[in-house]
Amino acid sequence: MKFFPSFYKLLSICAVINLNLQFCFAQTNISGIVNTYVEATSVTCNTITVASTAGFFPNDRVLIIQMQGAIIDTTQTANFGNITNMANCGNYEFANIAIVNGNNISLKRSLKKQYDAAGKVQIIKVPHYTSANVTGLVTSPPWNGATGGVVVFEVDNTLSLASNIDVSGAGFRGGSATNNPDNNCGTGSNLYAYDVNQGGAIWNEGGAEKGEGIAILPNTQNAGRGKSGTGGGGGNKHNAGGGGGSNYTEGGTGGNDNCANAVGGIGGASVATNFFQNKIFFGGGGGCGDANDGAGTPGANGGGIIIIKAADISGNGFAIKANGADQLTSAAGPGDGGGGGGGAGTILLDVPTYTSIVVVEAKGGKGGDVNPSTAACFGPGGGGGSGLIWIVPGFVPPNLSPNTSAGLPGNDLAAISPCFNTTNNATAGTNNAQNNFLNNLSLQESFVNYAGIINLGNDTTLCNGDTIILNGGLNANLFLWQDGSTNMTYTVTTPGIYILNVVDGNYCAASDTIDIATPNSFIYDLGNNTTLCNGQSLVFDLTSLAANYQWSNGSTNPIFTISTAGSYTVTVTQNGYCTLIDSIKVIFINGFNVDIGNDTTLCKNETLTLDAGNPGLTYNWSTGEATQQITITAAGNYFVEVTDASCLIIDSININYRFLNIELGTDTFVCNGSSIPFAFDTTYKFKWSDGSTKSTFNINTAGTYWVVAKDSACAETDTIQIEEYSSTEVFVPNAFTPNDDATNELYKPATDYLEKYLFRIFDRYGHMVFETADPLAGWDGTFLDQPAPEGMYAYTLTYYSPCSQKKIKTCEMFRLMR
């Protein structure tokens, strides 16, 4: 047999399409900016005040994160920029919104960590997906000093990447200002901090702006070579390079200039030890290169933050990136300093498994090159420090491909420069890549629930006609019930779920829920007073109520039957205290009787006529018939409704059939020298076609045979036609003419009683055009729904002859003619 690759390729494509359809069902395609951001102006207890609550709603999932506010050394020493107290900088946690009221967002639970709004706290709405497919670049707005720079979302099942998730360069901003108005070396700029806005036409010392970092500096200290925590220092006067931003590792130092003390910015400080307090950070911005000719380059931005929670990531080779930005523009002109590279950001992956390759990058950015047009040395920018990748497993999963390399320094590209093809003391960010990978990630969650200060009580039951008054029980500034009412108390008259959200005088939000149910008995109704015809009854089944019952006649049974006229009352008590009393009056009138007989059993092929009597009335049988009589030919339960102007009477009958199961089987053949035995239940009486009366019978010759079997109630007869079969030869014609003339339209062997049958037809090129395992099927002369061309074809016929006990295979040629 020959295979057709294109045909099997089509099957494979169909299978893949079907698999993808199943996989994509319930997936959300995401791209672009998926989060909503707002700056917090105050954070008190579990209430956050923001500039605008647009886009935020109750039950939304949010991330609270403080970007800055660290305290650094600001002395005019080499220690400038060293972190002395991280304070609340880097704190983060997830929470859910309880109330949105005006400009206040109240959370369902208290914040676990402390936050200082002066340290730039932002609230980020966290989207939640069942399954998600990244179809286009997912990113964030760049950090603008108040919001942005973070991508965060949650996925219940699989996150599939068909594009990248990238916040490279979206973190802390690089320094961009330089205040060097003249081209003199001056007396030397060896200090660590200068005023960004220093004025004057000529000045002897100063420096370019530092890169932004975890500390907030005033303009009077925000220039010069000293680092700003994780921000790289600016190049000092004049033409020195900016330092690289940092994060998990330090940024590189900027290059020097020919002038005395014109030294490059110091790279940002490492915050590696602070990650163990479960804090997270942007990559620091690179320091600006000092410039007096307008050709210096600013520092590059640091990398942002990515937080993903998912059951699994199918990376498909795509990447998740939080790299520091490179400074790709060279400082040209007569000669100025290059900007420092951005520090890499932070990536948190709360993901246990990865089903295909995921590239994860938190790389430092490259420092800026210099390409002066004068024969002097100028300062390239320092490289950015490495970022951090933090995962759940205690090892690097096989499908996770991390890269946390540090950024390289810039170079001197000018062939006329004495420092050509050197970094002129600019250095790369610290490369500690083997340790830039943390395990056992545990995302921070708000955790204190204020149910203790508000308690609506346990779930309870509301009896019929009763009321329950719910009380907030707290002197609060705001009460908000599930229907929008704002009173301290709420009167319940119907079952349901009731929710109270409160905000107290300290702006602490709390909520509680109570489920108030109604027993089924409260809504049970015996119905209206009714009239029945003679012979009818009314049955009530209250078992499902799981209660205690007291009927007016003294019965305590949940099932109660009324068959006589009168007034009836039931008292139902549920849960020991909720009681229902209901009554019904029943009247009987004279009617007619309907009797279609007792349940019965019929023999095979017997029929039974059912007669509902009462000529002239209306009939409705379960079979759909509407006559007085119907004939039954099958087992089953049958009923009839007979109606007149006042009454409807129903009667039913169950009919079974008795079968002796005397079956001789289908017509067949007998081989020469063999026989076909039959044996039946010996309790029956038999008469065979040859007059014998035994329960057994053997057939060894062709003919027509019958048997009659009887028991005490029923008799059955069956017949079988036996042919004699001795040949192992099968006739196959050598031609056929499928031309729609009703003659020789199918090509097939003349076969009977063959087993393991397989008939195949091939064209002259060896392509199989027909195949069947059915001895009765044949080829109609078409292939792929088109008439096959005239000519010679070959067939193979394989079968097993039951009489010869042989497997026979034949291969011959034949002609197709039209």
Residue pairs with C-beta under 8 A, 6 or more apart in sequence:
1 760
1 768
2 766
2 767
2 768
4 767
23 160
24 133
26 130
26 131
27 129
27 130
27 131
27 132
27 133
27 160
28 129
28 130
28 131
28 132
28 133
29 132
29 133
29 135
30 127
30 129
30 132
30 133
30 134
30 135
30 138
30 153
31 134
31 135
31 136
31 137
31 138
31 163
32 136
32 137
32 138
32 139
33 138
33 139
33 140
33 141
34 127
34 138
34 151
34 153
35 124
35 125
35 126
35 127
35 140
35 150
35 151
35 152
35 153
36 55
36 56
36 124
36 125
37 122
37 123
37 124
37 125
37 140
37 141
37 147
37 148
37 150
38 50
38 51
38 52
38 53
38 55
38 56
38 122
38 123
38 147
39 50
39 51
39 120
39 121
39 122
39 123
39 146
39 147
40 48
40 49
40 50
40 64
40 115
40 117
40 121
40 122
40 123
41 49
41 50
41 51
41 103
41 117
42 48
42 49
42 117
43 49
43 64
43 111
43 115
43 116
43 117
43 121
44 506
44 507
44 508
45 110
45 111
45 506
45 507
45 508
45 509
46 95
46 106
46 107
46 108
46 109
46 110
46 111
46 446
46 448
46 450
46 507
46 508
46 509
47 104
47 105
47 106
47 107
47 503
47 507
47 508
47 509
48 64
48 104
48 105
48 106
48 107
48 121
48 123
49 103
49 104
49 105
50 56
50 103
50 104
50 105
50 123
51 103
52 103
53 100
53 102
53 103
53 104
53 105
55 125
56 62
56 97
56 100
56 105
56 123
56 125
57 97
57 100
58 97
58 98
58 99
58 100
58 501
59 96
59 97
60 96
60 97
60 125
60 126
61 94
61 95
61 96
61 125
61 126
61 127
61 128
61 154
62 94
62 95
62 96
62 97
62 105
62 107
62 123
62 124
62 125
62 126
63 92
63 93
63 94
63 123
63 124
63 126
63 150
63 152
63 307
64 92
64 93
64 94
64 95
64 111
64 115
64 121
64 122
64 123
64 446
65 91
65 92
65 121
65 122
65 124
65 150
65 280
65 305
66 88
66 89
66 90
66 91
66 92
66 115
66 116
66 119
66 120
66 121
67 89
67 119
67 120
67 121
67 122
67 143
67 149
67 214
67 282
68 89
68 119
68 120
68 213
68 214
68 215
68 216
69 87
69 88
69 89
69 116
69 118
69 119
69 120
69 214
69 215
69 216
70 83
70 85
70 86
70 87
70 89
70 90
70 119
70 213
70 214
70 215
70 229
71 83
71 84
71 85
71 86
71 87
71 215
72 80
72 81
72 82
72 83
72 84
72 215
72 228
72 229
73 79
73 80
73 81
73 82
73 84
74 80
74 193
74 217
74 221
76 191
76 192
76 193
77 192
78 192
78 266
80 192
80 193
80 226
80 227
80 266
81 192
81 213
81 215
81 226
81 227
81 228
81 229
81 231
81 233
81 266
81 268
81 269
82 227
82 269
83 214
83 215
83 229
83 269
83 271
83 274
86 214
86 271
86 274
86 277
86 279
87 116
87 119
88 113
88 114
88 115
88 116
88 119
89 119
89 214
89 279
89 281
90 214
90 271
90 274
90 277
90 279
90 280
90 281
91 113
91 114
91 115
91 279
92 113
92 279
92 280
92 444
93 111
93 112
93 113
93 444
93 445
93 446
94 126
94 443
94 444
94 445
94 446
95 107
95 108
95 109
95 111
95 445
95 446
96 107
96 108
96 109
96 446
97 105
97 106
97 107
97 108
98 106
98 107
98 108
98 501
98 509
98 510
98 511
99 105
99 106
99 478
99 480
99 501
99 503
99 509
100 106
101 478
101 480
101 503
104 503
104 507
105 123
106 501
106 503
106 507
106 509
107 446
107 509
108 446
108 449
108 509
108 511
109 446
109 447
109 448
109 449
109 450
110 446
110 447
110 448
110 449
110 450
110 508
111 446
112 444
112 445
112 446
112 447
112 448
113 444
115 121
118 216
119 216
120 145
120 146
120 216
122 146
122 147
122 148
122 150
124 150
124 152
126 152
126 153
126 154
127 153
127 154
128 153
128 154
128 155
128 156
129 153
129 154
129 155
129 156
129 159
130 155
130 156
130 157
131 155
131 156
131 157
131 158
131 159
131 160
132 153
132 155
132 158
132 159
132 160
132 310
133 159
133 160
133 162
134 159
134 160
134 161
134 162
134 163
134 164
134 165
134 318
135 162
135 163
136 163
137 163
137 164
137 165
137 166
138 151
138 163
138 164
138 165
138 166
139 151
139 165
139 166
139 167
139 170
140 148
140 149
140 150
140 151
140 167
140 170
140 304
141 147
141 148
141 149
141 170
142 148
142 149
142 169
142 170
142 173
142 301
142 304
143 149
143 170
143 171
143 172
143 173
143 282
143 301
143 304
145 173
145 212
148 170
148 304
149 167
149 170
149 171
149 282
149 304
149 305
149 345
150 167
150 304
150 305
150 306
150 307
151 165
151 167
151 304
151 305
151 306
151 307
151 308
152 305
152 306
152 307
152 308
153 308
153 309
154 308
154 309
154 310
155 308
155 309
155 310
155 311
156 310
156 311
157 310
157 311
157 312
158 310
158 311
158 312
158 313
158 314
158 355
159 308
159 310
159 312
159 313
159 314
159 351
160 313
160 314
160 316
161 313
161 314
161 315
161 316
161 318
161 319
161 320
161 358
162 316
162 318
163 318
164 318
164 319
164 320
164 321
165 306
165 308
165 319
165 320
165 321
166 319
166 320
166 321
166 322
167 303
167 304
167 305
167 306
167 321
167 322
167 345
168 303
168 304
168 321
168 322
168 323
168 324
168 325
168 345
168 361
169 300
169 301
169 302
169 303
169 304
169 323
169 324
169 325
169 342
169 365
170 301
170 303
170 304
170 345
171 282
171 283
171 284
171 285
171 301
171 302
171 303
171 304
171 305
171 322
171 324
171 342
171 343
171 345
172 211
172 212
172 213
172 214
172 230
172 231
172 245
172 282
172 283
172 284
172 285
172 301
172 302
172 342
172 343
173 211
173 212
173 285
173 299
173 301
173 302
174 211
174 212
174 232
174 242
174 245
174 285
174 286
174 287
174 288
174 298
174 299
174 300
174 301
174 302
174 325
174 327
174 339
174 340
174 342
175 208
175 209
175 210
175 211
175 212
175 222
175 223
175 231
175 232
175 234
175 242
175 285
175 286
175 287
175 288
175 298
175 299
175 339
175 340
176 209
176 288
176 298
176 299
177 196
177 208
177 209
177 223
177 288
178 208
178 209
178 223
178 234
178 288
178 289
178 290
178 291
178 292
178 296
179 194
179 195
179 196
179 197
179 198
179 199
179 206
179 207
179 208
179 223
180 203
180 206
180 208
180 237
180 238
180 290
180 291
180 292
181 200
181 201
181 202
181 203
181 292
182 201
182 202
182 203
182 292
183 238
183 292
183 293
183 334
184 202
184 204
184 238
185 237
185 238
185 258
185 259
185 260
185 262
186 203
186 204
186 205
186 237
186 238
186 259
187 204
187 205
188 204
188 205
188 259
188 260
188 261
188 262
189 204
189 205
189 206
189 207
189 224
189 236
189 237
189 238
189 261
189 262
189 263
190 205
190 236
190 261
190 263
191 205
191 207
191 224
191 225
191 226
191 236
192 224
192 225
192 226
192 233
192 266
193 217
193 220
193 221
193 222
193 223
193 224
193 226
194 205
194 206
194 207
194 221
194 223
194 224
195 206
195 219
195 220
195 221
195 222
195 223
196 209
196 219
196 220
196 222
196 223
197 219
198 206
198 223
203 237
204 237
205 236
205 237
206 223
206 224
206 236
206 237
207 223
207 224
207 225
207 233
207 234
207 235
207 236
207 237
207 240
207 265
207 290
208 223
208 224
208 234
208 235
208 236
208 242
208 265
208 287
208 288
208 289
208 290
208 291
208 296
208 337
209 222
209 223
209 234
209 287
209 288
209 299
210 217
210 222
210 223
210 224
210 226
210 227
210 228
210 231
210 232
210 233
210 234
210 265
210 287
210 288
211 228
211 231
211 232
211 233
211 234
211 242
211 243
211 245
211 265
211 268
211 284
211 285
211 286
211 287
211 288
211 299
211 302
211 340
211 342
212 228
212 231
212 284
212 285
212 302
213 227
213 228
213 229
213 230
213 231
213 245
213 246
213 268
213 284
213 285
214 229
214 230
214 271
214 281
214 282
214 284
215 228
215 229
215 231
217 228
222 228
223 234
224 233
224 234
224 236
224 265
225 233
225 234
225 235
225 236
225 240
225 243
225 254
225 263
225 264
225 265
225 266
225 287
226 233
226 265
226 266
227 233
227 243
227 246
227 251
227 265
227 266
227 267
227 268
227 269
227 287
228 268
228 284
229 268
229 269
229 271
229 284
230 245
230 246
230 247
230 251
230 268
230 269
230 271
230 281
230 282
230 283
230 284
230 302
230 343
230 385
231 245
231 268
231 284
231 285
231 286
231 287
231 299
232 242
232 243
232 244
232 245
232 246
232 251
232 254
232 265
232 266
232 267
232 268
232 284
232 285
232 286
232 287
232 299
232 340
232 343
232 382
232 384
233 242
233 243
233 254
233 264
233 265
233 266
233 267
233 287
234 242
234 243
234 265
234 287
234 288
234 289
234 290
234 299
235 241
235 242
235 254
235 257
235 262
235 263
235 264
235 265
235 287
235 288
235 289
235 290
235 296
235 337
235 379
236 261
236 262
236 263
236 264
236 265
236 290
237 259
237 262
237 290
237 292
238 257
238 259
238 262
238 290
238 292
238 337
239 257
239 258
239 259
239 262
239 289
239 290
239 291
239 292
239 296
239 335
239 336
239 337
239 378
239 379
240 254
240 255
240 256
240 257
240 262
240 263
240 264
240 265
240 289
240 290
240 337
240 378
240 379
241 254
241 255
241 256
241 264
241 265
241 287
241 289
241 290
241 337
241 338
241 339
241 340
241 367
241 368
241 370
241 378
241 379
241 380
241 381
241 382
241 410
241 424
241 426
242 254
242 264
242 265
242 286
242 287
242 288
242 289
242 298
242 299
242 337
242 338
242 339
242 340
242 367
242 368
242 381
242 382
243 251
243 252
243 253
243 254
243 264
243 265
243 266
243 267
243 268
243 286
243 287
243 340
243 381
243 382
244 251
244 252
244 253
244 254
244 267
244 268
244 286
244 287
244 324
244 340
244 341
244 342
244 343
244 364
244 365
244 367
244 381
244 382
244 383
244 384
244 385
244 407
244 409
244 428
244 429
245 251
245 267
245 268
245 283
245 284
245 285
245 286
245 287
245 299
245 300
245 302
245 324
245 340
245 341
245 342
245 343
245 364
245 365
245 384
245 385
246 267
246 268
246 269
246 270
246 271
246 283
246 284
246 343
246 384
246 385
246 429
246 430
247 268
247 270
247 271
247 281
247 282
247 283
247 284
247 302
247 303
247 324
247 343
247 344
247 345
247 346
247 362
247 385
247 386
247 387
247 388
248 270
248 271
248 272
248 275
248 344
248 346
248 362
248 385
248 386
248 387
248 388
248 404
248 432
248 436
249 270
249 272
249 364
249 385
249 386
249 406
249 429
249 430
249 431
249 432
249 436
250 267
250 268
250 269
250 270
250 385
250 429
250 430
251 267
251 268
251 284
251 286
251 340
251 341
251 343
251 364
251 382
251 383
251 384
251 385
251 407
251 429
251 430
252 267
252 340
252 341
252 367
252 382
252 383
252 384
252 385
252 406
252 407
252 409
252 426
252 427
252 428
252 429
252 430
253 264
253 265
253 266
253 267
253 382
253 425
253 426
253 427
254 263
254 264
254 265
254 266
254 287
254 289
254 337
254 338
254 340
254 367
254 379
254 380
254 381
254 382
254 426
255 264
255 337
255 338
255 370
255 378
255 379
255 380
255 381
255 382
255 409
255 410
255 412
255 423
255 424
255 425
255 426
256 262
256 263
256 264
256 377
256 379
256 424
256 425
257 290
257 337
257 377
257 378
257 379
258 376
258 377
258 378
262 290
262 379
264 337
264 379
264 381
264 382
264 425
264 426
265 287
265 340
265 382
267 340
267 382
267 383
267 385
267 427
267 429
267 430
268 284
268 343
268 385
270 385
270 430
271 279
271 281
272 388
272 432
272 435
274 281
275 388
275 390
275 438
278 442
278 444
280 305
280 307
280 346
280 348
280 388
281 305
281 345
281 346
282 302
282 303
282 304
282 305
282 343
282 345
282 346
283 301
283 302
283 303
283 304
283 322
283 324
283 342
283 343
283 344
283 345
283 346
283 362
283 364
283 384
283 385
283 387
284 302
284 342
284 343
284 384
284 385
285 299
285 300
285 301
285 302
285 342
285 343
286 298
286 299
286 300
286 301
286 302
286 324
286 327
286 339
286 340
286 341
286 342
286 343
286 365
286 367
286 381
286 382
286 384
287 299
287 339
287 340
287 381
287 382
288 296
288 297
288 298
288 299
288 337
288 339
288 340
289 296
289 297
289 298
289 299
289 331
289 336
289 337
289 338
289 339
289 340
289 368
289 370
289 379
289 381
290 296
290 336
290 337
290 379
291 331
291 336
291 337
292 336
293 333
293 334
293 335
293 336
294 333
294 336
295 331
295 332
295 333
295 334
295 335
295 336
296 331
296 336
296 337
296 338
296 339
297 327
297 329
297 330
297 331
297 336
297 337
297 338
297 339
297 368
297 381
298 327
298 339
299 327
299 339
299 340
299 341
299 342
299 381
300 324
300 325
300 326
300 327
300 339
300 340
300 341
300 342
300 365
300 366
300 368
300 381
300 384
301 324
301 325
301 342
302 324
302 325
302 342
302 343
302 344
302 345
302 365
302 384
303 321
303 322
303 323
303 324
303 325
303 342
303 343
303 344
303 345
303 346
303 362
303 365
303 387
304 322
304 345
305 322
305 345
305 346
305 347
305 348
306 320
306 322
306 345
306 346
306 347
306 348
307 347
307 348
307 350
307 443
308 320
308 348
308 349
308 350
308 351
309 350
309 351
309 443
310 350
310 351
311 351
311 352
311 353
312 351
312 352
312 353
312 354
312 355
313 349
313 351
313 353
313 354
313 355
313 358
314 354
314 355
314 356
315 354
315 356
315 357
315 358
315 359
315 399
316 356
316 357
317 356
317 357
317 359
318 358
318 359
319 358
319 359
319 360
319 361
320 347
320 349
320 358
320 359
320 360
320 361
321 360
321 361
321 362
322 344
322 345
322 346
322 347
322 361
322 362
322 387
323 342
323 344
323 345
323 361
323 362
323 363
323 364
323 365
323 387
324 341
324 342
324 343
324 344
324 345
324 363
324 364
324 365
324 384
324 385
324 387
324 407
325 341
325 342
325 365
325 384
326 341
326 342
326 365
326 366
326 407
327 338
327 339
327 340
327 341
327 365
327 366
327 367
327 368
327 381
327 410
328 366
328 368
329 368
330 338
330 368
330 369
330 370
330 371
330 410
330 413
331 337
331 338
331 339
331 368
331 369
331 370
331 371
331 372
331 378
331 380
332 370
332 371
332 372
332 373
333 372
333 373
334 372
334 373
334 374
335 370
335 372
335 373
335 374
335 376
335 378
336 370
336 372
336 378
337 370
337 378
337 379
337 380
337 381
338 367
338 368
338 369
338 370
338 378
338 379
338 380
338 381
338 410
338 426
339 367
339 368
339 381
340 367
340 368
340 381
340 382
340 383
340 384
341 364
341 365
341 366
341 367
341 368
341 381
341 382
341 383
341 384
341 407
341 408
341 409
341 429
342 364
342 365
342 384
342 407
343 364
343 365
343 384
343 385
343 386
343 387
343 429
344 361
344 362
344 363
344 364
344 365
344 384
344 385
344 386
344 387
344 388
344 404
344 407
345 362
345 387
346 362
346 387
346 388
346 390
347 360
347 362
347 387
347 388
347 389
347 390
348 390
348 441
348 443
349 360
349 389
349 390
349 391
349 392
349 441
350 392
350 441
350 443
351 391
351 392
352 392
352 393
353 397
354 397
354 398
354 399
354 400
355 399
356 399
357 399
357 401
358 399
358 400
358 401
359 401
359 403
360 389
360 400
360 401
360 402
360 403
361 402
361 403
361 404
362 386
362 387
362 388
362 389
362 402
362 403
362 404
362 436
363 386
363 387
363 403
363 404
363 405
363 406
363 407
364 383
364 384
364 385
364 386
364 387
364 405
364 406
364 407
364 428
364 429
365 383
365 384
365 407
366 383
366 384
366 407
366 408
366 409
366 410
367 380
367 381
367 382
367 383
367 384
367 407
367 408
367 409
367 410
367 426
368 380
368 381
368 410
369 380
369 381
369 410
369 411
369 412
369 413
370 378
370 379
370 380
370 410
370 411
370 412
370 413
370 414
370 417
370 424
371 412
371 413
371 414
372 378
372 412
372 414
372 416
372 417
373 414
373 416
374 416
375 416
375 417
375 418
376 417
376 418
377 412
377 417
377 418
377 419
377 424
378 412
378 417
378 419
378 424
379 424
379 425
379 426
380 409
380 410
380 411
380 412
380 423
380 424
380 426
381 409
381 410
381 426
382 409
382 410
382 426
382 427
382 428
382 429
383 406
383 407
383 408
383 409
383 426
383 427
383 428
383 429
384 406
384 407
384 429
385 406
385 407
385 429
385 430
386 404
386 405
386 406
386 429
386 430
386 431
386 432
386 433
386 436
387 404
387 436
388 404
388 436
388 437
388 438
389 402
389 404
389 436
389 437
389 438
390 437
390 438
390 439
390 441
391 397
391 400
391 437
391 438
391 439
391 441
392 439
392 440
392 441
393 439
394 439
394 440
395 439
396 402
396 437
402 437
403 433
404 433
404 436
404 437
405 431
405 433
406 428
406 429
406 430
406 431
406 432
406 433
407 428
407 429
408 428
409 423
409 426
409 427
409 428
410 423
410 426
411 421
411 422
411 423
412 419
412 420
412 421
412 422
412 423
412 424
413 420
413 421
414 420
449 510
450 508
450 509
450 510
450 511
451 510
451 511
451 512
453 474
453 504
453 508
453 510
454 472
454 473
454 474
454 500
454 502
454 510
454 511
454 512
455 473
455 512
456 470
456 471
456 472
456 498
456 500
456 512
456 513
456 514
457 470
457 514
458 514
459 514
459 515
459 516
459 517
460 468
460 514
460 516
460 517
461 516
461 517
461 518
461 519
461 575
461 578
462 468
462 492
462 493
462 494
462 495
462 516
462 517
462 518
463 518
463 519
463 522
463 577
463 578
463 579
464 518
464 522
464 578
464 580
467 491
467 492
467 493
468 491
468 492
468 516
469 489
469 490
469 491
469 492
470 489
470 490
470 491
470 492
470 498
470 500
470 514
471 488
471 489
472 479
472 488
472 489
472 500
472 502
474 488
474 502
474 504
474 510
475 504
475 505
476 488
476 502
476 503
476 504
476 505
477 503
477 504
477 505
477 507
478 486
478 501
478 502
478 503
479 486
479 487
479 488
479 500
479 501
479 502
480 486
480 500
480 501
480 502
481 487
481 490
481 498
481 499
481 500
481 501
482 497
482 498
482 499
482 500
490 498
490 500
492 498
492 516
494 518
495 516
495 517
495 518
496 515
496 516
497 513
497 514
497 515
497 516
498 513
498 514
498 516
499 511
499 512
499 513
500 511
500 512
500 513
501 509
501 510
501 511
502 509
502 510
502 511
503 509
503 510
504 510
519 545
519 547
519 574
519 575
519 578
520 544
520 545
520 574
521 542
521 545
521 547
521 572
521 574
521 578
521 580
522 574
522 578
522 580
524 542
524 545
524 572
524 580
524 582
525 582
526 540
526 568
526 570
526 582
526 583
526 584
527 584
528 584
529 584
529 585
529 586
529 587
530 538
530 584
530 585
530 586
530 587
531 586
531 587
531 588
531 589
532 538
532 562
532 586
532 587
532 588
532 589
533 588
533 589
533 590
533 591
533 592
533 646
533 647
533 648
533 649
534 588
534 589
534 590
534 591
535 591
535 593
535 649
536 563
536 588
536 591
536 647
536 649
537 561
537 562
537 563
538 561
538 562
538 563
538 586
539 559
539 560
539 561
539 562
540 559
540 560
540 561
540 562
540 570
541 558
541 559
542 549
542 558
542 559
542 560
542 570
542 572
543 558
543 559
545 558
545 572
545 574
546 574
547 558
547 572
547 573
547 574
548 556
548 572
548 573
548 574
549 555
549 556
549 557
549 558
549 560
549 570
549 571
549 572
550 556
550 570
550 571
550 573
551 557
551 560
551 568
551 569
551 570
552 567
552 568
552 569
552 570
552 583
553 568
560 568
560 570
562 568
562 584
562 586
564 586
564 588
565 586
565 587
565 588
566 585
566 586
567 583
567 584
567 585
567 586
568 583
568 584
568 585
568 586
569 581
569 582
569 583
570 581
570 582
570 583
571 579
571 580
571 581
572 579
572 580
572 581
572 582
573 579
574 580
589 646
589 647
591 644
591 646
591 647
591 649
592 614
592 617
592 642
592 644
592 647
592 649
593 613
593 649
594 612
594 613
594 614
594 640
594 642
594 649
594 650
594 651
595 613
595 651
596 610
596 611
596 612
596 638
596 640
596 651
596 652
596 653
597 610
597 653
598 653
599 653
599 654
599 655
599 656
600 608
600 653
600 655
600 656
601 655
601 656
601 657
601 658
601 713
602 608
602 632
602 635
602 655
602 656
602 657
602 658
603 657
603 658
603 713
603 714
603 715
603 716
604 657
604 658
604 659
604 660
604 714
604 716
606 657
607 631
607 632
607 633
608 631
608 632
608 655
609 629
609 630
609 631
609 632
610 629
610 630
610 631
610 632
610 638
610 640
610 653
611 628
611 629
612 619
612 628
612 629
612 640
612 642
612 651
613 628
614 628
614 642
614 644
615 628
617 642
617 643
617 644
618 626
618 642
618 643
618 644
619 625
619 626
619 627
619 628
619 640
619 641
619 642
620 626
620 640
620 641
620 642
620 643
621 627
621 630
621 638
621 639
621 640
622 637
622 638
622 639
622 640
622 652
623 630
623 638
630 638
632 638
632 655
634 657
635 655
635 656
635 657
636 654
636 655
637 652
637 653
637 654
637 655
638 652
638 653
638 654
638 655
639 650
639 651
639 652
639 653
640 650
640 651
640 652
641 648
641 649
641 650
642 648
642 649
642 650
642 651
643 649
658 713
658 714
659 716
660 681
660 684
660 709
660 711
660 714
660 715
660 716
661 681
662 680
662 684
662 707
662 709
662 716
662 717
662 718
663 718
664 678
664 705
664 706
664 707
664 718
664 719
664 720
665 720
666 720
667 720
667 721
667 722
667 723
668 676
668 720
668 722
668 723
668 753
669 722
669 723
669 724
669 725
669 752
669 753
670 676
670 699
670 700
670 701
670 702
670 722
670 723
670 724
670 725
671 725
671 726
671 802
671 803
672 724
672 726
672 803
674 700
674 803
675 698
675 699
675 700
676 698
676 699
676 700
676 722
677 696
677 697
677 698
678 696
678 697
678 698
678 699
678 707
679 695
679 696
680 686
680 695
680 696
680 709
681 695
682 695
683 711
684 695
684 709
684 710
684 711
685 693
685 709
685 710
685 711
686 692
686 693
686 694
686 695
686 707
686 708
686 709
686 710
687 693
687 707
687 708
688 694
688 697
688 705
688 706
688 707
689 704
689 705
689 706
689 707
697 705
697 707
699 705
699 720
699 722
701 722
701 724
702 722
702 723
702 724
703 721
703 722
704 719
704 720
704 721
704 722
705 719
705 720
705 722
706 717
706 718
706 719
706 720
707 717
707 718
708 715
708 716
708 717
709 715
709 716
709 717
723 752
725 752
725 753
725 802
725 803
726 803
727 803
728 801
728 803
728 804
728 806
728 808
730 749
730 750
730 751
730 754
730 797
730 799
730 808
730 810
731 749
731 750
732 749
732 750
732 795
732 797
732 810
732 812
732 814
733 744
733 747
733 814
734 812
734 813
734 814
734 815
735 744
735 814
735 815
735 816
735 817
736 744
736 745
736 746
736 747
736 781
736 814
736 816
736 817
737 743
737 744
737 745
737 817
737 818
738 744
738 745
738 746
738 747
738 780
738 781
738 782
738 787
738 816
738 818
739 745
739 818
745 780
745 781
746 778
746 779
746 780
747 761
747 778
747 779
747 781
747 795
747 814
747 816
748 759
748 775
748 776
748 777
748 778
748 779
749 759
749 775
749 797
751 757
751 775
751 799
752 775
753 802
754 775
754 799
754 800
754 801
754 802
755 799
755 800
755 801
755 802
756 798
756 799
756 800
756 807
757 773
757 774
757 775
757 798
757 799
757 800
758 771
758 772
758 773
758 796
758 797
758 798
758 799
759 770
759 771
759 772
759 773
759 775
759 777
759 795
759 796
759 797
759 798
760 768
760 770
760 771
760 795
760 796
761 768
761 769
761 770
761 771
761 779
761 793
761 794
761 795
762 768
762 769
762 793
762 794
762 795
762 796
763 769
763 783
763 788
763 791
763 793
764 791
764 792
764 793
764 794
769 779
769 783
769 788
769 793
770 779
770 783
772 778
775 799
781 787
781 788
781 816
781 818
782 788
787 818
788 816
789 816
790 815
790 816
790 817
790 818
791 815
791 816
792 813
792 814
792 815
792 816
793 813
793 814
793 815
793 816
794 811
794 812
794 813
794 814
795 810
795 811
795 812
795 814
796 809
796 810
796 811
797 808
797 809
797 810
797 811
798 807
798 808
798 809
798 810
799 807
799 808
800 806
800 807
800 808
801 808
